[in-house]
Amino acid sequence: MNKTLNILSAEEHIDDGDPKVLQLANDADPLAIEVCLADIERIDLNFPKFTDGRAYSQAFLLRRRLGFTGDIRATGDVLIDQLVQMERTGFSSAVLKEGVDASDAQRQFDRFSAFYQGDAVKTAPHFVAGS
């Protein structure tokens, strides 16, 4: 499996107040967003602690129910062990917390190379022809 999740170091993440970037609070309901998602290029979802998984649900809702096709970026307390699940729930990029080496991330994608069930991006199960 080739990873499609773009891994960024803390230094590479730019938060410059761009109006096409939406910062969604960890407790916000994506279904209640009052901006036109067609005008948004990136949505930043925050993990205040690695044990707080609400951003996974937000990403899944944005991809599957709202059809958002732009960049969904994980920020905050992002660990390498979370990257595969992030990709499966709809994230397209992740900013690793400071001090974590981005070059170590590929081992997670190598370790978990296929899944039977569908996910936010590849909705068909593995056993369905053409998936």
C-alpha positions in Angstrom: 0.0 0.0 0.0 1.4 3.4 -0.9 0.6 6.0 1.6 -1.4 8.9 0.4 -1.2 10.8 3.7 1.1 13.8 3.4 3.3 13.8 6.5 4.6 17.3 7.7 7.0 18.2 10.4 6.0 20.9 12.8 8.2 23.4 11.0 6.6 22.7 7.6 3.0 23.5 8.9 2.1 27.0 7.9 -0.8 28.7 9.7 -0.9 32.1 8.2 -4.6 33.0 8.5 -5.4 32.1 4.9 -9.2 32.5 4.4 -9.3 29.2 2.4 -8.1 27.4 5.5 -10.7 26.5 8.2 -9.7 25.7 11.7 -12.4 23.5 13.2 -12.5 23.3 17.0 -12.3 19.8 18.4 -15.8 20.0 19.8 -17.4 21.5 16.7 -20.0 19.6 14.7 -18.9 19.5 11.0 -22.6 19.2 10.0 -23.2 22.6 11.5 -20.5 24.5 9.5 -21.8 27.7 8.2 -19.3 28.3 5.5 -19.4 27.0 1.9 -17.0 24.1 1.8 -16.4 24.7 -1.9 -14.5 27.8 -1.0 -12.3 26.0 1.5 -9.0 24.3 0.5 -7.9 22.9 3.8 -9.6 22.1 7.1 -7.3 21.8 10.2 -8.6 19.4 12.8 -6.9 19.4 16.2 -5.8 16.5 18.5 -5.3 18.3 21.8 -4.1 15.0 23.3 -3.4 11.8 21.3 -6.1 10.1 23.4 -8.8 12.5 22.2 -10.2 10.9 19.0 -13.0 13.4 18.2 -11.1 14.6 15.1 -11.4 11.2 13.6 -15.1 11.5 13.6 -15.0 15.0 12.2 -12.7 13.9 9.3 -15.0 11.0 8.5 -18.1 13.2 8.4 -16.3 15.8 6.3 -15.3 13.2 3.7 -18.3 10.8 3.6 -21.3 12.9 4.5 -20.3 16.4 3.4 -18.2 15.3 0.4 -15.3 17.6 1.2 -12.5 16.9 -1.3 -9.8 19.3 0.0 -7.0 18.8 2.4 -8.0 17.6 5.9 -5.0 18.1 8.1 -4.4 16.6 11.6 -2.6 19.0 14.0 -1.8 18.9 17.7 -0.6 15.8 19.5 -0.1 13.7 16.4 1.9 10.5 16.8 3.2 8.1 14.2 1.0 5.3 15.6 -2.1 7.2 14.6 -1.2 7.9 10.9 -2.8 4.8 9.3 -6.1 5.4 11.2 -6.0 9.0 10.2 -5.7 8.2 6.6 -8.5 5.6 6.8 -10.9 8.1 8.4 -10.3 10.8 5.8 -7.2 12.8 6.7 -5.0 13.8 3.8 -2.2 15.4 5.8 -0.8 15.3 9.3 1.6 17.5 11.2 3.7 15.4 13.5 4.2 16.9 17.0 7.6 18.5 17.6 10.4 16.0 18.1 8.8 13.2 16.1 10.8 12.1 13.0 8.6 12.1 9.9 11.0 9.6 8.2 9.8 6.9 10.6 6.2 7.2 9.5 6.5 4.9 6.5 7.0 1.8 8.7 3.4 2.2 9.9 2.1 2.1 6.4 4.3 -0.9 5.6 3.1 -2.8 8.7 -0.6 -2.3 7.9 -0.7 -2.6 4.1 -4.3 -3.8 3.5 -7.7 -3.9 5.2 -10.7 -6.1 4.6 -13.3 -3.4 5.4 -13.8 -0.1 3.5 -13.0 3.3 4.9 -13.7 7.0 4.3 -11.8 7.1 1.1 -12.0 3.5 -0.3 -15.6 2.7 0.7 -15.8 -0.8 -0.9 -14.6 -3.8 1.1 -11.3 -5.4 0.0 -13.2 -8.6 -1.2 -15.4 -6.7 -3.7 -14.2 -7.0 -7.3 -12.6 -3.9 -8.7 -11.9 -2.3 -5.3 
